Amino acid sequence: MRKSHVTETPATAWLRQRGCAFTLHPYDYVEHGGAARGAQCLGVDPHLVVKTLIMQDEAAQPLVVLMHGDCEVSTKNLAREIGCKSVQPCSPEVAQRHSGYPVGGTSPFALRKPLPVHVEASVLALDRIYINGGRRGLLLGLAPSLLVEQLQARAVHCALAC
């Protein structure tokens, strides 16, 4: 009999290998449900669910942005903070090529290639967050400090009003 939720992904293996503490939270994925769907299924505030967004600068250099599930990224503010002329989201195909994950299942852990990671500063002030575990329908509960400790995530102020 097959398990309905496979919980070992490159992201979870990467975290386990480094001895990081996290909890697994599988849920029934719905196309275009986004962070709101994950939050609803887990019964948590969407502000605690962190989206992993693959973006690129004006030179098409990829980067990761980690943002509250109920907020949008101000690309203008992000570009200013990281010293670029402009930042824009990657197309789903380009995002998958950079990250190694399908859109809707993108985790910041165990990316196909190392990318700079930027995290909305207010995410780091939370006690616990829920972030994609490397496949659609899997969130990981963890301390946001892991983002800085393991990914060298840089805090930025780029959230539009939530």
Secondary structure, DSSP 8 states (H G I E B T S, - for coil): ---SS----HHHHHHHHTT---EEEE----TT-HHHHHHHHHT--GGGEEEEEEEEETT--EEEEEEETT--B-HHHHHHHHT-S-EEE--HHHHHHHHSS-TTS--SSS-SS---EEEEGGGGGSS-EEEE-SSTTEEEEE-THHHHHHH--EEE--B---
